[in-house]
Amino acid sequence: MTKPTLSGLIKNGAIWGFIVLELIFFSVAGHFWSMSESAFMDFGNMLLLLKQSAPIGIIAVGMTVIMINGNIDLSVGATYALSAVVMLDSMSWPIFAGLGDWVIPVAWLLALLTGVTLGLINGLIVWKTGVDAFIVTLGAMLGYRGLVFMYNGEQPTYHLNWTMVDIAEANVLGLETPSLVLIAVVVIVWLLMTRTVHGRNAYAIGDNREAAVNAGIRVGPHMLLNFALIGFLSALSAVAFYSASGSVNPNDGTLFELWAITAVVLGGTKLTGGSGSIIGTFGGVIAIQLLRKGLGYIGADTETVNLVIGTILIAVLFLDKQLNRKGQEELKV
Amino acid sequence: MTDSRAKALGGLLARQGILVAFVLFMVGFALWNPRFIGIDNVFGVIRSSAILGVMALGVTFVVIGGNLDLSVGSMMSFSAIVVLDLHENPAFGPALAIPAMFAMTMALGALIGFLVGYLKLNSLIVTLGMLSAIHGLTLAYSGGQNMDIANQQATWFGVFGRGTVAGVPIPVLMFGGLALILAVILAKTPFGRKVYAVGGNGTAATFSGIPRARVVFMTYLISSFCVATAGLIQASRTMGAQNTVGQGMELEVLAAVILGGASLLGGSGTVFKTVIGVLILGFIQNGLLLAGLQFYAQFVVTWVIIILAVWLDIAAKRGRLWSPIA
């Protein structure tokens, strides 16, 4: 274990400090600018925030694992959409007609299976061909999205099942189902990455693949597993979201990959692999959603949100570089 | 002996594989349906690929320099919106709107070039941030409204998207002309060599006295110039634009550049190959439509082709088909 240094502390705590700063800013600014009667830090508002972060958040957790492992996945948005289409469409397939409400778990299972399959396809290609994950998943992003459109044209796919809506909007201690799923995913994947051999190996491979190979770690199966995981999580995100809404447009999930990567990077995970944390990503997801909500709360428009998030992302990268500079050999130019 | 000859043939196939595949594809489709290579169809395909193609030319420079540019899509929306808005502004009119738009777009390119070149920030994240930030800027500029030219008959602005010279559509001429100029710059000038050097091995380039930061800066400036040109064609062709007109194009552009054979690691690729990559995407789409396949089937085919192209390329370089990853 390395001793905690000041810069290390700033780096690891930065995202939480940022969240606190956001909360204070929007609470104070809200007094002057908000049209709303309720306070920003209203408990119900915070619970809603957690629920709204769930779709991107669940995917971002998977993206963290992929990026720690030294890869990237640009096809998550398309996987999300295709899983949603399979889930909603399969509920009206004639072969399931006799199942009644038991069709719900079957549809969920099919959606998750779709996600895992798409992830496995990416993982197998990356493993067996040695083509960079960026290119493989860039291609898959187009290909999977093409499949979504081929399924139902430009029409939305919909199926409303009130039992499913009830499950999706079930409420435990104020937390609705998507929030619960997000929290469960964060905890389980955090345990996976910090407490298991697979997690440690994933870090090792991302940090230095050559060294990992020399240490006898089999790189391929670990990468395959991680791609299956992110496919599963993309599908899970779709299940959590579309069970309530019951309708999916073929363009849904576009740009999700970019939002997820933004959250992951804000949470402190390195693009180069080998370092990062699930909890940090959770912080990144919350920070982004807080920013969206907060700017809306004080009456700013959507354009400001995009502008601010883009600027913050670049600023974080700049600060991170400054903090990391010490002790590293920098080429003087 | 035969083994080495087979290997040489395999190497040639892999090096020029994309060109060979393109020719085979064209010949096959032409035999099946002669309309496919009819002059109207060919111009139609190139014209509809021109916007993507012009953007891909600029991104080729960035990628050869060892960086990425994910901001071109949202930057193209920005330039289209800006030029349309200034066109409607009585103080500007078309003659001033176009240079003003180029200046604004290239200012954005300069900003990215500064961040990536001089501050040495990771280009993927910087341009990802700029994708979002420029989209915000576009929305703020337009107030979320679509832009339209009110009196479309009274302006010559449509010439860039709709005009023809001796039967050749002007977007095709602009794409071809820009490709020619940029090909010469990349292949025949000292600057072009520096781009390859910086992308191939940045450290070595620095030690050889090449100003890495300035070269990277210039690649982004070139990219933003191409984006502005694409925005001009787009705005002129439709005489109106939504705020999201370029959304998602950044990845299609990158796909075309990669398909042409540029390595994401930098240091390899040519303008000519990128043009081939763009044309392949365009003709596949067209060919599949003529063959009666669904429009969206092209995306699936593009997926397969991109991966096959890159796979064969690296398989030829390492001398074996399957990757050595355990």
Chai-1 contact restraints between the chains, C-beta under 6 A:
chainA,res_idxA,chainB,res_idxB,connection_type,confidence,min_distance_angstrom,max_distance_angstrom,comment,restraint_id
A,W127,B,I325,contact,1.0,0.0,6.0,A-B,restraint_1
A,K128,B,W322,contact,1.0,0.0,6.0,A-B,restraint_2
A,T129,B,W311,contact,1.0,0.0,6.0,A-B,restraint_3
A,T129,B,S323,contact,1.0,0.0,6.0,A-B,restraint_4
A,G130,B,S323,contact,1.0,0.0,6.0,A-B,restraint_5
A,V131,B,V310,contact,1.0,0.0,6.0,A-B,restraint_6
A,V131,B,W311,contact,1.0,0.0,6.0,A-B,restraint_7
A,I135,B,I258,contact,1.0,0.0,6.0,A-B,restraint_8
A,I135,B,V310,contact,1.0,0.0,6.0,A-B,restraint_9
A,L138,B,L251,contact,1.0,0.0,6.0,A-B,restraint_10
A,G139,B,W303,contact,1.0,0.0,6.0,A-B,restraint_11
A,G139,B,I306,contact,1.0,0.0,6.0,A-B,restraint_12
A,G139,B,I307,contact,1.0,0.0,6.0,A-B,restraint_13
A,L142,B,F299,contact,1.0,0.0,6.0,A-B,restraint_14
A,L142,B,T302,contact,1.0,0.0,6.0,A-B,restraint_15
A,L142,B,W303,contact,1.0,0.0,6.0,A-B,restraint_16
A,G143,B,F299,contact,1.0,0.0,6.0,A-B,restraint_17
A,G143,B,V300,contact,1.0,0.0,6.0,A-B,restraint_18
A,G143,B,W303,contact,1.0,0.0,6.0,A-B,restraint_19
A,R145,B,F299,contact,1.0,0.0,6.0,A-B,restraint_20
A,G146,B,Y296,contact,1.0,0.0,6.0,A-B,restraint_21
A,G146,B,F299,contact,1.0,0.0,6.0,A-B,restraint_22
A,G146,B,V300,contact,1.0,0.0,6.0,A-B,restraint_23
A,F149,B,Y296,contact,1.0,0.0,6.0,A-B,restraint_24
A,M150,B,Q294,contact,1.0,0.0,6.0,A-B,restraint_25
A,M150,B,Y296,contact,1.0,0.0,6.0,A-B,restraint_26
A,R218,B,A326,contact,1.0,0.0,6.0,A-B,restraint_27
A,V219,B,I325,contact,1.0,0.0,6.0,A-B,restraint_28
A,V219,B,A326,contact,1.0,0.0,6.0,A-B,restraint_29
A,G220,B,I325,contact,1.0,0.0,6.0,A-B,restraint_30
A,G220,B,A326,contact,1.0,0.0,6.0,A-B,restraint_31
A,L258,B,L128,contact,1.0,0.0,6.0,A-B,restraint_32
A,V265,B,I125,contact,1.0,0.0,6.0,A-B,restraint_33
A,L271,B,N122,contact,1.0,0.0,6.0,A-B,restraint_34
A,E303,B,G136,contact,1.0,0.0,6.0,A-B,restraint_35
A,E303,B,L139,contact,1.0,0.0,6.0,A-B,restraint_36
A,E303,B,A140,contact,1.0,0.0,6.0,A-B,restraint_37
A,N306,B,S132,contact,1.0,0.0,6.0,A-B,restraint_38
A,N306,B,H135,contact,1.0,0.0,6.0,A-B,restraint_39
A,N306,B,G136,contact,1.0,0.0,6.0,A-B,restraint_40
A,L307,B,A133,contact,1.0,0.0,6.0,A-B,restraint_41
A,L307,B,G136,contact,1.0,0.0,6.0,A-B,restraint_42
A,I309,B,S132,contact,1.0,0.0,6.0,A-B,restraint_43
A,G310,B,G129,contact,1.0,0.0,6.0,A-B,restraint_44
A,G310,B,S132,contact,1.0,0.0,6.0,A-B,restraint_45
A,G310,B,A133,contact,1.0,0.0,6.0,A-B,restraint_46
A,T311,B,A133,contact,1.0,0.0,6.0,A-B,restraint_47
A,L313,B,G129,contact,1.0,0.0,6.0,A-B,restraint_48
A,I314,B,V126,contact,1.0,0.0,6.0,A-B,restraint_49
A,I314,B,G129,contact,1.0,0.0,6.0,A-B,restraint_50
A,L317,B,L121,contact,1.0,0.0,6.0,A-B,restraint_51
A,L317,B,I125,contact,1.0,0.0,6.0,A-B,restraint_52
A,V333,B,T206,contact,1.0,0.0,6.0,A-B,restraint_53
